[in-house]
Amino acid sequence: MREGLPESLFRREAKAVVQQGWLIAKNLRRTAQRPMGPRVAVFVHGFMAAGPVFDPMREEVTRRTTWETLDFNYGPLSSLDVITERFARTIEERVPKSSRLALVGHSLGGLLCRRYIQLSPGARSVERLITLATPHAGTRSVLYVPGVLATALRPDSDAILELGTSVTRGGESIPHTAVVAGRDKMVTPPSSAGAVDQAQVIHFEDLGHNELLFDSRVYDVVVEALEC
């Protein structure tokens, strides 16, 4: 058992990581989607993950709402600028220009969503943002982790400072729901996931960083935020 990490949480987080790996392996050759509806929710995974980790949540959204869904994949070696450009192209190519957009990001994926909203001229159709365990103020857990994406997650990184503390598009605030996992060991301190202005911040004190992807209460929050 790791020091400082309760056994019960360690088991739950390990189970969530295994579930993510199974979902990724199962859907390794999945073809690209092209939603055509008037409302599209785009899901963006975290560092070292892939789009299929959102499949259970997307299935719940599809079952309970009229939103169509799309996931976006990126690798761990590209820079934030390159990934943001790819993200913008993906939305332009796969989402009808008339569709209303919502973005849902886990961990680093939430920062990528923010970069698109705040820095991309094509983000005018985004009407709401949902971030899950996203280190809006950075995380100390990556201080000694190499790589350009890990460096961008540090509290004093240029990427974190560039985004600031507000989610705005041309000076206009975007409705934002930020979910905090109180027992997060990847976003440290966990409060970083709620360190953003004018957001509805929702805390789940008993959840870890990865298990919130598979928790029915989090699904309820996502569905409610999409339907507001």
Buried (B, 14 or more C-beta within 10 A) or exposed (E): EEEEEEEEBBEBBEEBBEBBBEBBEEBEEBEEBEBEBEBBBBBBBBBEBBBBBBBBBBEBBEEBBEBBBBBBBBEEEBEBEEBBBBBBEBBEEBBEEEBBBBBBBBBBBBBBBBBBBBBBEEBEBBBBBBBBBBBBBBBBBBBEEEEBBBBBBBBEBEBBEEBEEBBBBEEEEBBBBBBBBBBBBBBBBBBBBBBBEEBBBBBBEBBBBBBBBBBEEBBEBBBBBBEE
